[in-house]
Amino acid sequence: MDWHIVRGVGGVLTGMVGMNDMKTVFRVTGQATGANFHLDGYEVGGTRSGALNGQLQTDGRLAMTFGGLPVGAACQGKTVYIKFRSPADYGGQGGTSGG
């Protein structure tokens, strides 16, 4: 999977999730509240949808759980952990405070 999610003003999240060597792409939108977030996704050029619930862990990883997928989908209910990076990690401004 390839991820690109941006946190904007007021905790608004937008981005995309690509799967199968980018053959399948979902546009995602949602909201972050503190360390928790929710994203709804819709397949670009398709009919599938899904959702992600997540939380920024104290060790700096994002824990994301897939839901809202069709019955029997391989990712349904699975949790993935992704190392989180913010502009502050690279010497820029920003981070979890939205700076």
N, CA, C and O atoms as a printed pandas DataFrame, in Angstrom:
     atom_number atom_name residue_name chain_id  residue_number  x_coord  y_coord  z_coord
0              1         N          MET        A               1    0.835   -1.178    0.000
1              2        CA          MET        A               1    0.000    0.000    0.000
2              3         C          MET        A               1    0.877    1.237    0.000
3              4         O          MET        A               1    1.951    1.261    0.601
4              5         N          ASP        A               2    0.402    2.254   -0.679
5              6        CA          ASP        A               2    1.042    3.557   -0.691
6              7         C          ASP        A               2    0.063    4.551   -0.080
7              8         O          ASP        A               2   -1.122    4.552   -0.414
8              9         N          TRP        A               3    0.561    5.391    0.810
9             10        CA          TRP        A               3   -0.278    6.343    1.526
10            11         C          TRP        A               3    0.235    7.755    1.303
11            12         O          TRP        A               3    1.442    7.986    1.251
12            13         N          HIS        A               4   -0.690    8.694    1.172
13            14        CA          HIS        A               4   -0.350   10.116    1.214
14            15         C          HIS        A               4   -1.546   10.800    1.851
15            16         O          HIS        A               4   -2.590   10.962    1.220
16            17         N          ILE        A               5   -1.387   11.205    3.115
17            18        CA          ILE        A               5   -2.469   11.844    3.855
18            19         C          ILE        A               5   -1.926   13.130    4.445
19            20         O          ILE        A               5   -0.859   13.143    5.060
20            21         N          VAL        A               6   -2.671   14.219    4.253
21            22        CA          VAL        A               6   -2.257   15.537    4.711
22            23         C          VAL        A               6   -3.256   16.041    5.750
23            24         O          VAL        A               6   -4.469   15.940    5.569
24            25         N          ARG        A               7   -2.714   16.591    6.849
25            26        CA          ARG        A               7   -3.569   17.201    7.868
26            27         C          ARG        A               7   -3.585   18.696    7.634
27            28         O          ARG        A               7   -2.541   19.347    7.626
28            29         N          GLY        A               8   -4.775   19.233    7.443
29            30        CA          GLY        A               8   -4.937   20.654    7.192
30            31         C          GLY        A               8   -5.484   21.388    8.405
31            32         O          GLY        A               8   -5.495   20.859    9.517
32            33         N          VAL        A               9   -5.931   22.599    8.179
33            34        CA          VAL        A               9   -6.477   23.458    9.218
34            35         C          VAL        A               9   -7.666   22.776    9.896
35            36         O          VAL        A               9   -8.524   22.199    9.228
36            37         N          GLY        A              10   -7.706   22.846   11.198
37            38        CA          GLY        A              10   -8.822   22.291   11.950
38            39         C          GLY        A              10   -8.838   20.770   12.015
39            40         O          GLY        A              10   -9.854   20.177   12.378
40            41         N          GLY        A              11   -7.717   20.130   11.665
41            42        CA          GLY        A              11   -7.646   18.680   11.720
42            43         C          GLY        A              11   -8.258   17.960   10.537
43            44         O          GLY        A              11   -8.432   16.742   10.578
44            45         N          VAL        A              12   -8.594   18.701    9.470
45            46        CA          VAL        A              12   -9.169   18.075    8.274
46            47         C          VAL        A              12   -8.097   17.241    7.579
47            48         O          VAL        A              12   -6.986   17.719    7.347
48            49         N          LEU        A              13   -8.428   15.998    7.250
49            50        CA          LEU        A              13   -7.500   15.087    6.579
50            51         C          LEU        A              13   -7.960   14.830    5.151
51            52         O          LEU        A              13   -9.146   14.607    4.905
52            53         N          THR        A              14   -7.020   14.861    4.212
53            54        CA          THR        A              14   -7.303   14.522    2.817
54            55         C          THR        A              14   -6.123   13.740    2.266
55            56         O          THR        A              14   -4.992   13.897    2.725
56            57         N          GLY        A              15   -6.394   12.906    1.290
57            58        CA          GLY        A              15   -5.293   12.176    0.690
58            59         C          GLY        A              15   -5.744   11.015   -0.160
59            60         O          GLY        A              15   -6.868   10.975   -0.659
60            61         N          MET        A              16   -4.819   10.055   -0.313
61            62        CA          MET        A              16   -5.102    8.886   -1.135
62            63         C          MET        A              16   -4.387    7.675   -0.561
63            64         O          MET        A              16   -3.379    7.780    0.137
64            65         N          VAL        A              17   -4.958    6.513   -0.890
65            66        CA          VAL        A              17   -4.359    5.230   -0.552
66            67         C          VAL        A              17   -4.339    4.424   -1.838
67            68         O          VAL        A              17   -5.379    4.231   -2.468
68            69         N          GLY        A              18   -3.161    3.952   -2.234
69            70        CA          GLY        A              18   -3.026    3.149   -3.445
70            71         C          GLY        A              18   -2.670    1.712   -3.094
71            72         O          GLY        A              18   -1.891    1.459   -2.174
72            73         N          MET        A              19   -3.249    0.775   -3.838
73            74        CA          MET        A              19   -2.988   -0.645   -3.598
74            75         C          MET        A              19   -2.696   -1.330   -4.930
75            76         O          MET        A              19   -2.931   -0.769   -6.000
76            77         N          ASN        A              20   -2.183   -2.550   -4.841
77            78        CA          ASN        A              20   -1.936   -3.371   -6.037
78            79         C          ASN        A              20   -1.088   -2.621   -7.057
79            80         O          ASN        A              20   -1.474   -2.485   -8.219
80            81         N          ASP        A              21    0.076   -2.135   -6.611
81            82        CA          ASP        A              21    0.967   -1.360   -7.489
82            83         C          ASP        A              21    0.266   -0.160   -8.106
83            84         O          ASP        A              21    0.473    0.160   -9.276
84            85         N          MET        A              22   -0.571    0.503   -7.302
85            86        CA          MET        A              22   -1.311    1.713   -7.691
86            87         C          MET        A              22   -2.371    1.442   -8.764
87            88         O          MET        A              22   -2.837    2.376   -9.416
88            89         N          LYS        A              23   -2.752    0.187   -8.951
89            90        CA          LYS        A              23   -3.838   -0.127   -9.885
90            91         C          LYS        A              23   -5.187    0.231   -9.286
91            92         O          LYS        A              23   -6.145    0.496  -10.013
92            93         N          THR        A              24   -5.264    0.240   -7.964
93            94        CA          THR        A              24   -6.484    0.615   -7.253
94            95         C          THR        A              24   -6.143    1.773   -6.332
95            96         O          THR        A              24   -5.229    1.675   -5.515
96            97         N          VAL        A              25   -6.883    2.874   -6.465
97            98        CA          VAL        A              25   -6.621    4.071   -5.672
98            99         C          VAL        A              25   -7.926    4.512   -5.002
99           100         O          VAL        A              25   -8.982    4.570   -5.632
100          101         N          PHE        A              26   -7.819    4.819   -3.710
101          102        CA          PHE        A              26   -8.943    5.346   -2.959
102          103         C          PHE        A              26   -8.634    6.775   -2.551
103          104         O          PHE        A              26   -7.546    7.061   -2.050
104          105         N          ARG        A              27   -9.587    7.675   -2.765
105          106        CA          ARG        A              27   -9.487    9.051   -2.266
106          107         C          ARG        A              27  -10.056    9.018   -0.858
107          108         O          ARG        A              27  -11.146    8.486   -0.644
108          109         N          VAL        A              28   -9.328    9.582    0.114
109          110        CA          VAL        A              28   -9.765    9.545    1.505
110          111         C          VAL        A              28   -9.916   10.953    2.065
111          112         O          VAL        A              28   -9.149   11.856    1.730
112          113         N          THR        A              29  -10.911   11.124    2.917
113          114        CA          THR        A              29  -11.133   12.382    3.615
114          115         C          THR        A              29  -11.577   12.052    5.034
115          116         O          THR        A              29  -12.161   10.998    5.283
116          117         N          GLY        A              30  -11.298   12.949    5.943
117          118        CA          GLY        A              30  -11.710   12.697    7.310
118          119         C          GLY        A              30  -11.331   13.809    8.254
119          120         O          GLY        A              30  -11.122   14.955    7.856
120          121         N          GLN        A              31  -11.248   13.437    9.523
121          122        CA          GLN        A              31  -11.028   14.405   10.585
122          123         C          GLN        A              31  -10.110   13.814   11.636
123          124         O          GLN        A              31  -10.233   12.641   11.991
124          125         N          ALA        A              32   -9.185   14.630   12.136
125          126        CA          ALA        A              32   -8.331   14.261   13.262
126          127         C          ALA        A              32   -8.780   15.066   14.471
127          128         O          ALA        A              32   -9.016   16.271   14.384
128          129         N          THR        A              33   -8.893   14.377   15.600
129          130        CA          THR        A              33   -9.240   15.019   16.866
130          131         C          THR        A              33   -8.224   14.557   17.889
131          132         O          THR        A              33   -8.286   13.426   18.369
132          133         N          GLY        A              34   -7.290   15.430   18.223
133          134        CA          GLY        A              34   -6.202   15.027   19.105
134          135         C          GLY        A              34   -5.374   13.953   18.417
135          136         O          GLY        A              34   -4.946   14.140   17.278
136          137         N          ALA        A              35   -5.145   12.840   19.087
137          138        CA          ALA        A              35   -4.350   11.750   18.530
138          139         C          ALA        A              35   -5.196   10.761   17.730
139          140         O          ALA        A              35   -4.648    9.834   17.134
140          141         N          ASN        A              36   -6.525   10.937   17.702
141          142        CA          ASN        A              36   -7.416   10.018   16.991
142          143         C          ASN        A              36   -7.853   10.597   15.654
143          144         O          ASN        A              36   -7.920   11.814   15.485
144          145         N          PHE        A              37   -8.150    9.705   14.697
145          146        CA          PHE        A              37   -8.652   10.175   13.415
146          147         C          PHE        A              37   -9.562    9.138   12.771
147          148         O          PHE        A              37   -9.525    7.954   13.107
148          149         N          HIS        A              38  -10.380    9.614   11.838
149          150        CA          HIS        A              38  -11.273    8.760   11.060
150          151         C          HIS        A              38  -11.194    9.220    9.611
151          152         O          HIS        A              38  -11.220   10.418    9.332
152          153         N          LEU        A              39  -11.098    8.268    8.692
153          154        CA          LEU        A              39  -11.079    8.547    7.257
154          155         C          LEU        A              39  -12.118    7.685    6.553
155          156         O          LEU        A              39  -12.266    6.503    6.864
156          157         N          ASP        A              40  -12.831    8.274    5.609
157          158        CA          ASP        A              40  -13.706    7.529    4.710
158          159         C          ASP        A              40  -13.044    7.530    3.347
159          160         O          ASP        A              40  -12.505    8.552    2.921
160          161         N          GLY        A              41  -13.078    6.394    2.653
161          162        CA          GLY        A              41  -12.428    6.283    1.355
162          163         C          GLY        A              41  -13.365    5.809    0.277
163          164         O          GLY        A              41  -14.246    4.985    0.521
164          165         N          TYR        A              42  -13.172    6.336   -0.929
165          166        CA          TYR        A              42  -13.974    5.971   -2.089
166          167         C          TYR        A              42  -13.045    5.680   -3.258
167          168         O          TYR        A              42  -12.155    6.474   -3.566
168          169         N          GLU        A              43  -13.250    4.556   -3.898
169          170        CA          GLU        A              43  -12.404    4.123   -5.004
170          171         C          GLU        A              43  -12.530    5.082   -6.181
171          172         O          GLU        A              43  -13.637    5.412   -6.606
172          173         N          VAL        A              44  -11.395    5.526   -6.704
173          174        CA          VAL        A              44  -11.370    6.407   -7.873
174          175         C          VAL        A              44  -11.742    5.566   -9.096
175          176         O          VAL        A              44  -11.080    4.571   -9.393
176          177         N          GLY        A              45  -12.799    5.966   -9.802
177          178        CA          GLY        A              45  -13.244    5.246  -10.993
178          179         C          GLY        A              45  -13.932    3.929  -10.684
179          180         O          GLY        A              45  -14.122    3.109  -11.582
180          181         N          GLY        A              46  -14.305    3.713   -9.443
181          182        CA          GLY        A              46  -14.943    2.459   -9.053
182          183         C          GLY        A              46  -16.106    2.694   -8.119
183          184         O          GLY        A              46  -16.569    3.823   -7.953
184          185         N          THR        A              47  -16.574    1.617   -7.508
185          186        CA          THR        A              47  -17.752    1.702   -6.659
186          187         C          THR        A              47  -17.479    1.315   -5.203
187          188         O          THR        A              47  -18.374    1.408   -4.363
188          189         N          ARG        A              48  -16.261    0.884   -4.898
189          190        CA          ARG        A              48  -15.966    0.410   -3.538
190          191         C          ARG        A              48  -15.713    1.562   -2.576
191          192         O          ARG        A              48  -15.267    2.642   -2.965
192          193         N          SER        A              49  -16.012    1.299   -1.311
193          194        CA          SER        A              49  -15.748    2.283   -0.258
194          195         C          SER        A              49  -15.231    1.552    0.969
195          196         O          SER        A              49  -15.314    0.327    1.056
196          197         N          GLY        A              50  -14.708    2.297    1.896
197          198        CA          GLY        A              50  -14.204    1.729    3.139
198          199         C          GLY        A              50  -13.926    2.845    4.125
199          200         O          GLY        A              50  -14.178    4.016    3.840
200          201         N          ALA        A              51  -13.408    2.480    5.279
201          202        CA          ALA        A              51  -13.125    3.461    6.317
202          203         C          ALA        A              51  -11.884    3.046    7.085
203          204         O          ALA        A              51  -11.524    1.869    7.128
204          205         N          LEU        A              52  -11.241    4.024    7.686
205          206        CA          LEU        A              52  -10.084    3.802    8.553
206          207         C          LEU        A              52  -10.302    4.551    9.852
207          208         O          LEU        A              52  -10.718    5.710    9.847
208          209         N          ASN        A              53  -10.025    3.900   10.946
209          210        CA          ASN        A              53   -9.977    4.563   12.243
210          211         C          ASN        A              53   -8.560    4.411   12.740
211          212         O          ASN        A              53   -7.941    3.361   12.568
212          213         N          GLY        A              54   -8.041    5.462   13.360
213          214        CA          GLY        A              54   -6.666    5.366   13.797
214          215         C          GLY        A              54   -6.338    6.234   14.977
215          216         O          GLY        A              54   -7.140    7.034   15.458
216          217         N          GLN        A              55   -5.102    6.033   15.424
217          218        CA          GLN        A              55   -4.603    6.788   16.556
218          219         C          GLN        A              55   -3.087    6.927   16.435
219          220         O          GLN        A              55   -2.399    5.982   16.048
220          221         N          LEU        A              56   -2.578    8.096   16.764
221          222        CA          LEU        A              56   -1.141    8.319   16.844
222          223         C          LEU        A              56   -0.667    7.712   18.153
223          224         O          LEU        A              56   -1.097    8.123   19.231
224          225         N          GLN        A              57    0.226    6.726   18.053
225          226        CA          GLN        A              57    0.725    6.014   19.226
226          227         C          GLN        A              57    1.833    6.815   19.915
227          228         O          GLN        A              57    2.441    7.691   19.300
228          229         N          THR        A              58    2.091    6.518   21.178
229          230        CA          THR        A              58    3.125    7.241   21.920
230          231         C          THR        A              58    4.518    6.978   21.376
231          232         O          THR        A              58    5.432    7.758   21.644
232          233         N          ASP        A              59    4.712    5.888   20.611
233          234        CA          ASP        A              59    6.023    5.593   20.040
234          235         C          ASP        A              59    6.219    6.238   18.664
235          236         O          ASP        A              59    7.217    5.977   17.993
236          237         N          GLY        A              60    5.255    7.089   18.240
237          238        CA          GLY        A              60    5.393    7.804   16.978
238          239         C          GLY        A              60    4.843    7.075   15.771
239          240         O          GLY        A              60    5.022    7.544   14.647
240          241         N          ARG        A              61    4.183    5.947   15.958
241          242        CA          ARG        A              61    3.569    5.242   14.832
242          243         C          ARG        A              61    2.091    5.562   14.773
243          244         O          ARG        A              61    1.473    5.907   15.780
244          245         N          LEU        A              62    1.526    5.441   13.567
245          246        CA          LEU        A              62    0.082    5.506   13.393
246          247         C          LEU        A              62   -0.449    4.088   13.410
247          248         O          LEU        A              62    0.080    3.223   12.711
248          249         N          ALA        A              63   -1.477    3.834   14.187
249          250        CA          ALA        A              63   -2.168    2.549   14.187
250          251         C          ALA        A              63   -3.488    2.771   13.467
251          252         O          ALA        A              63   -4.314    3.562   13.923
252          253         N          MET        A              64   -3.700    2.079   12.340
253          254        CA          MET        A              64   -4.911    2.265   11.544
254          255         C          MET        A              64   -5.629    0.937   11.362
255          256         O          MET        A              64   -5.015   -0.069   11.007
256          257         N          THR        A              65   -6.943    0.942   11.611
257          258        CA          THR        A              65   -7.766   -0.252   11.481
258          259         C          THR        A              65   -8.762   -0.051   10.355
259          260         O          THR        A              65   -9.469    0.956   10.306
260          261         N          PHE        A              66   -8.811   -1.023    9.446
261          262        CA          PHE        A              66   -9.701   -0.971    8.292
262          263         C          PHE        A              66  -11.090   -1.458    8.672
263          264         O          PHE        A              66  -11.232   -2.425    9.421
264          265         N          GLY        A              67  -12.108   -0.794    8.160
265          266        CA          GLY        A              67  -13.489   -1.197    8.387
266          267         C          GLY        A              67  -14.355   -0.783    7.225
267          268         O          GLY        A              67  -13.890   -0.104    6.309
268          269         N          GLY        A              68  -15.596   -1.181    7.252
269          270        CA          GLY        A              68  -16.543   -0.789    6.210
270          271         C          GLY        A              68  -16.282   -1.438    4.873
271          272         O          GLY        A              68  -16.807   -0.990    3.853
272          273         N          LEU        A              69  -15.476   -2.494    4.859
273          274        CA          LEU        A              69  -15.166   -3.187    3.607
274          275         C          LEU        A              69  -16.157   -4.330    3.393
275          276         O          LEU        A              69  -16.845   -4.735    4.330
276          277         N          PRO        A              70  -16.236   -4.851    2.175
277          278        CA          PRO        A              70  -17.163   -5.952    1.921
278          279         C          PRO        A              70  -16.856   -7.170    2.801
279          280         O          PRO        A              70  -15.707   -7.401    3.177
280          281         N          VAL        A              71  -17.886   -7.936    3.119
281          282        CA          VAL        A              71  -17.728   -9.156    3.909
282          283         C          VAL        A              71  -16.713  -10.064    3.213
283          284         O          VAL        A              71  -16.812  -10.309    2.011
284          285         N          GLY        A              72  -15.750  -10.554    3.969
285          286        CA          GLY        A              72  -14.727  -11.434    3.417
286          287         C          GLY        A              72  -13.498  -10.732    2.881
287          288         O          GLY        A              72  -12.545  -11.394    2.469
288          289         N          ALA        A              73  -13.493   -9.378    2.875
289          290        CA          ALA        A              73  -12.323   -8.639    2.389
290          291         C          ALA        A              73  -11.127   -8.934    3.293
291          292         O          ALA        A              73  -11.262   -8.970    4.516
292          293         N          ALA        A              74   -9.972   -9.142    2.695
293          294        CA          ALA        A              74   -8.771   -9.531    3.433
294          295         C          ALA        A              74   -8.352   -8.505    4.484
295          296         O          ALA        A              74   -7.792   -8.884    5.513
296          297         N          CYS        A              75   -8.609   -7.220    4.252
297          298        CA          CYS        A              75   -8.160   -6.169    5.169
298          299         C          CYS        A              75   -9.177   -5.839    6.258
299          300         O          CYS        A              75   -8.839   -5.139    7.213
300          301         N          GLN        A              76  -10.407   -6.320    6.141
301          302        CA          GLN        A              76  -11.461   -5.978    7.089
302          303         C          GLN        A              76  -11.023   -6.283    8.523
303          304         O          GLN        A              76  -10.664   -7.417    8.838
304          305         N          GLY        A              77  -11.053   -5.272    9.385
305          306        CA          GLY        A              77  -10.718   -5.441   10.791
306          307         C          GLY        A              77   -9.231   -5.543   11.093
307          308         O          GLY        A              77   -8.852   -5.692   12.255
308          309         N          LYS        A              78   -8.381   -5.467   10.078
309          310        CA          LYS        A              78   -6.929   -5.564   10.284
310          311         C          LYS        A              78   -6.370   -4.206   10.703
311          312         O          LYS        A              78   -6.859   -3.160   10.277
312          313         N          THR        A              79   -5.346   -4.241   11.538
313          314        CA          THR        A              79   -4.670   -3.023   11.975
314          315         C          THR        A              79   -3.265   -3.009   11.394
315          316         O          THR        A              79   -2.544   -4.004   11.466
316          317         N          VAL        A              80   -2.877   -1.868   10.815
317          318        CA          VAL        A              80   -1.518   -1.685   10.321
318          319         C          VAL        A              80   -0.873   -0.551   11.112
319          320         O          VAL        A              80   -1.553    0.360   11.585
320          321         N          TYR        A              81    0.442   -0.622   11.245
321          322        CA          TYR        A              81    1.211    0.389   11.963
322          323         C          TYR        A              81    2.179    1.034   10.983
323          324         O          TYR        A              81    2.924    0.348   10.283
324          325         N          ILE        A              82    2.159    2.353   10.941
325          326        CA          ILE        A              82    2.984    3.102    9.993
326          327         C          ILE        A              82    3.774    4.149   10.776
327          328         O          ILE        A              82    3.222    4.840   11.633
328          329         N          LYS        A              83    5.066    4.262   10.478
329          330        CA          LYS        A              83    5.892    5.291   11.123
330          331         C          LYS        A              83    5.400    6.661   10.673
331          332         O          LYS        A              83    5.258    6.915    9.477
332          333         N          PHE        A              84    5.145    7.532   11.626
333          334        CA          PHE        A              84    4.602    8.869   11.373
334          335         C          PHE        A              84    5.729    9.871   11.200
335          336         O          PHE        A              84    6.701    9.854   11.955
336          337         N          ARG        A              85    5.604   10.735   10.221
337          338        CA          ARG        A              85    6.570   11.821    9.996
338          339         C          ARG        A              85    5.807   13.132    9.894
339          340         O          ARG        A              85    4.728   13.187    9.304
340          341         N          SER        A              86    6.361   14.166   10.459
341          342        CA          SER        A              86    5.781   15.498   10.346
342          343         C          SER        A              86    6.851   16.430    9.790
343          344         O          SER        A              86    8.030   16.077    9.791
344          345         N          PRO        A              87    6.464   17.622    9.312
345          346        CA          PRO        A              87    7.475   18.565    8.813
346          347         C          PRO        A              87    8.558   18.864    9.843
347          348         O          PRO        A              87    9.702   19.127    9.472
348          349         N          ALA        A              88    8.216   18.829   11.134
349          350        CA          ALA        A              88    9.203   19.101   12.178
350          351         C          ALA        A              88   10.306   18.049   12.191
351          352         O          ALA        A              88   11.429   18.339   12.603
352          353         N          ASP        A              89    9.997   16.810   11.738
353          354        CA          ASP        A              89   11.003   15.755   11.670
354          355         C          ASP        A              89   12.113   16.083   10.673
355          356         O          ASP        A              89   13.209   15.528   10.749
356          357         N          TYR        A              90   11.823   16.985    9.741
357          358        CA          TYR        A              90   12.774   17.325    8.691
358          359         C          TYR        A              90   13.286   18.750    8.835
359          360         O          TYR        A              90   13.833   19.309    7.884
360          361         N          GLY        A              91   13.114   19.345   10.013
361          362        CA          GLY        A              91   13.603   20.689   10.257
362          363         C          GLY        A              91   12.640   21.784    9.890
363          364         O          GLY        A              91   12.984   22.962    9.983
364          365         N          GLY        A              92   11.419   21.423    9.468
365          366        CA          GLY        A              92   10.416   22.424    9.104
366          367         C          GLY        A              92    9.521   22.745   10.273
367          368         O          GLY        A              92    9.715   22.240   11.378
368          369         N          GLN        A              93    8.546   23.584   10.025
369          370        CA          GLN        A              93    7.574   23.920   11.053
370          371         C          GLN        A              93    6.434   22.930   10.963
371          372         O          GLN        A              93    6.257   22.270    9.939
372          373         N          GLY        A              94    5.680   22.826   12.001
373          374        CA          GLY        A              94    4.498   21.974   11.950
374          375         C          GLY        A              94    4.521   20.966   13.055
375          376         O          GLY        A              94    4.932   21.258   14.179
376          377         N          GLY        A              95    4.074   19.770   12.731
377          378        CA          GLY        A              95    3.967   18.725   13.735
378          379         C          GLY        A              95    2.536   18.569   14.170
379          380         O          GLY        A              95    1.618   19.051   13.506
380          381         N          THR        A              96    2.343   17.898   15.283
381          382        CA          THR        A              96    0.989   17.603   15.716
382          383         C          THR        A              96    0.234   18.843   16.185
383          384         O          THR        A              96   -0.992   18.802   16.284
384          385         N          SER        A              97    0.926   19.940   16.477
385          386        CA          SER        A              97    0.243   21.139   16.904
386          387         C          SER        A              97   -0.321   21.925   15.722
387          388         O          SER        A              97   -1.069   22.883   15.918
388          389         N          GLY        A              98    0.027   21.533   14.504
389          390        CA          GLY        A              98   -0.473   22.206   13.315
390          391         C          GLY        A              98    0.321   23.444   12.959
391          392         O          GLY        A              98   -0.019   24.122   11.990
392          393         N          GLY        A              99    1.383   23.770   13.716
393          394        CA          GLY        A              99    2.243   24.932   13.599
394          395         C          GLY        A              99    2.461   25.439   12.302
395          396         O          GLY        A              99    3.182   26.423   12.136
